[in-house]
Amino acid sequence: MNVNEIDFIEQEIKQLSPQSLVELREFIAYLQYKEMRRGSPWVREMYDAFAPVREAVDQMGLTEAEIDAIIDDTIDEVRRERT
């Protein structure tokens, strides 16, 4: 990929709506997963094992920020219980 192609992609990204940027981030995460998966059967097994979780989250309509907040709250709660 040359500099002109990278500049073109950058300009196109700048024109996307906030929702499209979220979708683009998710797509990039998928591509990164796909690249990583090529060499790791373990990654594929874990991805498949969490399929029901991904499906449930999709059905609940939670945003990434809401999921992060739930995880953070849960971690904080576990840490409080341990101290």
PyMOL commands that place a pseudoatom at each C-alpha (Angstrom):
pseudoatom trace, name=CA, resn=MET, resi=1, chain=A, elem=C, hetatm=0, pos=[0.000, 0.000, 0.000]
pseudoatom trace, name=CA, resn=ASN, resi=2, chain=A, elem=C, hetatm=0, pos=[1.431, 3.362, -0.936]
pseudoatom trace, name=CA, resn=VAL, resi=3, chain=A, elem=C, hetatm=0, pos=[1.183, 6.770, 0.722]
pseudoatom trace, name=CA, resn=ASN, resi=4, chain=A, elem=C, hetatm=0, pos=[-1.593, 7.953, -1.619]
pseudoatom trace, name=CA, resn=GLU, resi=5, chain=A, elem=C, hetatm=0, pos=[-3.757, 4.966, -0.740]
pseudoatom trace, name=CA, resn=ILE, resi=6, chain=A, elem=C, hetatm=0, pos=[-3.204, 5.518, 2.975]
pseudoatom trace, name=CA, resn=ASP, resi=7, chain=A, elem=C, hetatm=0, pos=[-4.079, 9.222, 2.612]
pseudoatom trace, name=CA, resn=PHE, resi=8, chain=A, elem=C, hetatm=0, pos=[-7.246, 8.293, 0.707]
pseudoatom trace, name=CA, resn=ILE, resi=9, chain=A, elem=C, hetatm=0, pos=[-8.326, 5.855, 3.436]
pseudoatom trace, name=CA, resn=GLU, resi=10, chain=A, elem=C, hetatm=0, pos=[-7.602, 8.444, 6.124]
pseudoatom trace, name=CA, resn=GLN, resi=11, chain=A, elem=C, hetatm=0, pos=[-9.743, 11.052, 4.352]
pseudoatom trace, name=CA, resn=GLU, resi=12, chain=A, elem=C, hetatm=0, pos=[-12.608, 8.598, 3.934]
pseudoatom trace, name=CA, resn=ILE, resi=13, chain=A, elem=C, hetatm=0, pos=[-12.472, 7.667, 7.627]
pseudoatom trace, name=CA, resn=LYS, resi=14, chain=A, elem=C, hetatm=0, pos=[-12.677, 11.342, 8.620]
pseudoatom trace, name=CA, resn=GLN, resi=15, chain=A, elem=C, hetatm=0, pos=[-16.019, 11.578, 6.798]
pseudoatom trace, name=CA, resn=LEU, resi=16, chain=A, elem=C, hetatm=0, pos=[-17.684, 8.661, 8.598]
pseudoatom trace, name=CA, resn=SER, resi=17, chain=A, elem=C, hetatm=0, pos=[-20.464, 9.113, 11.109]
pseudoatom trace, name=CA, resn=PRO, resi=18, chain=A, elem=C, hetatm=0, pos=[-19.834, 8.248, 14.772]
pseudoatom trace, name=CA, resn=GLN, resi=19, chain=A, elem=C, hetatm=0, pos=[-21.831, 5.009, 14.393]
pseudoatom trace, name=CA, resn=SER, resi=20, chain=A, elem=C, hetatm=0, pos=[-19.847, 4.037, 11.309]
pseudoatom trace, name=CA, resn=LEU, resi=21, chain=A, elem=C, hetatm=0, pos=[-16.625, 4.681, 13.233]
pseudoatom trace, name=CA, resn=VAL, resi=22, chain=A, elem=C, hetatm=0, pos=[-17.799, 2.239, 15.906]
pseudoatom trace, name=CA, resn=GLU, resi=23, chain=A, elem=C, hetatm=0, pos=[-18.549, -0.332, 13.220]
pseudoatom trace, name=CA, resn=LEU, resi=24, chain=A, elem=C, hetatm=0, pos=[-15.167, 0.304, 11.589]
pseudoatom trace, name=CA, resn=ARG, resi=25, chain=A, elem=C, hetatm=0, pos=[-13.406, -0.233, 14.913]
pseudoatom trace, name=CA, resn=GLU, resi=26, chain=A, elem=C, hetatm=0, pos=[-15.269, -3.522, 15.338]
pseudoatom trace, name=CA, resn=PHE, resi=27, chain=A, elem=C, hetatm=0, pos=[-14.339, -4.571, 11.808]
pseudoatom trace, name=CA, resn=ILE, resi=28, chain=A, elem=C, hetatm=0, pos=[-10.684, -3.739, 12.430]
pseudoatom trace, name=CA, resn=ALA, resi=29, chain=A, elem=C, hetatm=0, pos=[-10.803, -5.812, 15.626]
pseudoatom trace, name=CA, resn=TYR, resi=30, chain=A, elem=C, hetatm=0, pos=[-12.230, -8.678, 13.582]
pseudoatom trace, name=CA, resn=LEU, resi=31, chain=A, elem=C, hetatm=0, pos=[-9.447, -8.363, 11.003]
pseudoatom trace, name=CA, resn=GLN, resi=32, chain=A, elem=C, hetatm=0, pos=[-6.841, -8.351, 13.757]
pseudoatom trace, name=CA, resn=TYR, resi=33, chain=A, elem=C, hetatm=0, pos=[-8.440, -11.442, 15.257]
pseudoatom trace, name=CA, resn=LYS, resi=34, chain=A, elem=C, hetatm=0, pos=[-8.466, -13.122, 11.863]
pseudoatom trace, name=CA, resn=GLU, resi=35, chain=A, elem=C, hetatm=0, pos=[-4.769, -12.374, 11.354]
pseudoatom trace, name=CA, resn=MET, resi=36, chain=A, elem=C, hetatm=0, pos=[-3.905, -13.682, 14.810]
pseudoatom trace, name=CA, resn=ARG, resi=37, chain=A, elem=C, hetatm=0, pos=[-6.094, -16.773, 14.427]
pseudoatom trace, name=CA, resn=ARG, resi=38, chain=A, elem=C, hetatm=0, pos=[-4.154, -18.070, 11.452]
pseudoatom trace, name=CA, resn=GLY, resi=39, chain=A, elem=C, hetatm=0, pos=[-1.423, -19.424, 13.685]
pseudoatom trace, name=CA, resn=SER, resi=40, chain=A, elem=C, hetatm=0, pos=[-3.318, -20.311, 16.845]
pseudoatom trace, name=CA, resn=PRO, resi=41, chain=A, elem=C, hetatm=0, pos=[-5.894, -23.075, 17.257]
pseudoatom trace, name=CA, resn=TRP, resi=42, chain=A, elem=C, hetatm=0, pos=[-6.288, -21.953, 20.887]
pseudoatom trace, name=CA, resn=VAL, resi=43, chain=A, elem=C, hetatm=0, pos=[-7.514, -18.514, 19.786]
pseudoatom trace, name=CA, resn=ARG, resi=44, chain=A, elem=C, hetatm=0, pos=[-10.106, -20.142, 17.540]
pseudoatom trace, name=CA, resn=GLU, resi=45, chain=A, elem=C, hetatm=0, pos=[-11.289, -22.398, 20.372]
pseudoatom trace, name=CA, resn=MET, resi=46, chain=A, elem=C, hetatm=0, pos=[-11.668, -19.424, 22.728]
pseudoatom trace, name=CA, resn=TYR, resi=47, chain=A, elem=C, hetatm=0, pos=[-13.446, -17.372, 20.077]
pseudoatom trace, name=CA, resn=ASP, resi=48, chain=A, elem=C, hetatm=0, pos=[-15.887, -20.223, 19.471]
pseudoatom trace, name=CA, resn=ALA, resi=49, chain=A, elem=C, hetatm=0, pos=[-16.373, -20.803, 23.208]
pseudoatom trace, name=CA, resn=PHE, resi=50, chain=A, elem=C, hetatm=0, pos=[-17.450, -17.179, 23.682]
pseudoatom trace, name=CA, resn=ALA, resi=51, chain=A, elem=C, hetatm=0, pos=[-19.900, -17.192, 20.763]
pseudoatom trace, name=CA, resn=PRO, resi=52, chain=A, elem=C, hetatm=0, pos=[-22.920, -17.387, 23.128]
pseudoatom trace, name=CA, resn=VAL, resi=53, chain=A, elem=C, hetatm=0, pos=[-21.609, -14.385, 25.064]
pseudoatom trace, name=CA, resn=ARG, resi=54, chain=A, elem=C, hetatm=0, pos=[-21.174, -12.335, 21.894]
pseudoatom trace, name=CA, resn=GLU, resi=55, chain=A, elem=C, hetatm=0, pos=[-24.666, -13.311, 20.766]
pseudoatom trace, name=CA, resn=ALA, resi=56, chain=A, elem=C, hetatm=0, pos=[-26.211, -12.351, 24.115]
pseudoatom trace, name=CA, resn=VAL, resi=57, chain=A, elem=C, hetatm=0, pos=[-24.460, -8.983, 24.095]
pseudoatom trace, name=CA, resn=ASP, resi=58, chain=A, elem=C, hetatm=0, pos=[-25.675, -8.350, 20.547]
pseudoatom trace, name=CA, resn=GLN, resi=59, chain=A, elem=C, hetatm=0, pos=[-29.242, -9.158, 21.582]
pseudoatom trace, name=CA, resn=MET, resi=60, chain=A, elem=C, hetatm=0, pos=[-29.020, -6.840, 24.610]
pseudoatom trace, name=CA, resn=GLY, resi=61, chain=A, elem=C, hetatm=0, pos=[-27.828, -4.003, 22.388]
pseudoatom trace, name=CA, resn=LEU, resi=62, chain=A, elem=C, hetatm=0, pos=[-25.083, -2.911, 24.774]
pseudoatom trace, name=CA, resn=THR, resi=63, chain=A, elem=C, hetatm=0, pos=[-22.470, -0.482, 23.551]
pseudoatom trace, name=CA, resn=GLU, resi=64, chain=A, elem=C, hetatm=0, pos=[-18.780, -1.165, 23.987]
pseudoatom trace, name=CA, resn=ALA, resi=65, chain=A, elem=C, hetatm=0, pos=[-18.658, 1.552, 26.657]
pseudoatom trace, name=CA, resn=GLU, resi=66, chain=A, elem=C, hetatm=0, pos=[-21.502, -0.126, 28.589]
pseudoatom trace, name=CA, resn=ILE, resi=67, chain=A, elem=C, hetatm=0, pos=[-19.752, -3.491, 28.403]
pseudoatom trace, name=CA, resn=ASP, resi=68, chain=A, elem=C, hetatm=0, pos=[-16.499, -1.922, 29.590]
pseudoatom trace, name=CA, resn=ALA, resi=69, chain=A, elem=C, hetatm=0, pos=[-18.318, -0.298, 32.517]
pseudoatom trace, name=CA, resn=ILE, resi=70, chain=A, elem=C, hetatm=0, pos=[-19.897, -3.612, 33.539]
pseudoatom trace, name=CA, resn=ILE, resi=71, chain=A, elem=C, hetatm=0, pos=[-16.516, -5.335, 33.418]
pseudoatom trace, name=CA, resn=ASP, resi=72, chain=A, elem=C, hetatm=0, pos=[-14.833, -2.535, 35.364]
pseudoatom trace, name=CA, resn=ASP, resi=73, chain=A, elem=C, hetatm=0, pos=[-17.566, -2.568, 38.027]
pseudoatom trace, name=CA, resn=THR, resi=74, chain=A, elem=C, hetatm=0, pos=[-17.285, -6.337, 38.369]
pseudoatom trace, name=CA, resn=ILE, resi=75, chain=A, elem=C, hetatm=0, pos=[-13.507, -6.219, 38.712]
pseudoatom trace, name=CA, resn=ASP, resi=76, chain=A, elem=C, hetatm=0, pos=[-13.816, -3.493, 41.353]
pseudoatom trace, name=CA, resn=GLU, resi=77, chain=A, elem=C, hetatm=0, pos=[-16.366, -5.567, 43.264]
pseudoatom trace, name=CA, resn=VAL, resi=78, chain=A, elem=C, hetatm=0, pos=[-14.143, -8.665, 43.245]
pseudoatom trace, name=CA, resn=ARG, resi=79, chain=A, elem=C, hetatm=0, pos=[-11.176, -6.622, 44.422]
pseudoatom trace, name=CA, resn=ARG, resi=80, chain=A, elem=C, hetatm=0, pos=[-13.224, -5.140, 47.280]
pseudoatom trace, name=CA, resn=GLU, resi=81, chain=A, elem=C, hetatm=0, pos=[-14.309, -8.624, 48.348]
pseudoatom trace, name=CA, resn=ARG, resi=82, chain=A, elem=C, hetatm=0, pos=[-10.685, -9.816, 48.441]
pseudoatom trace, name=CA, resn=THR, resi=83, chain=A, elem=C, hetatm=0, pos=[-9.495, -6.993, 50.695]
for i in range(1, 83): cmd.bond("trace and resi %d" % i, "trace and resi %d" % (i + 1))
show_as sticks, trace
zoom trace
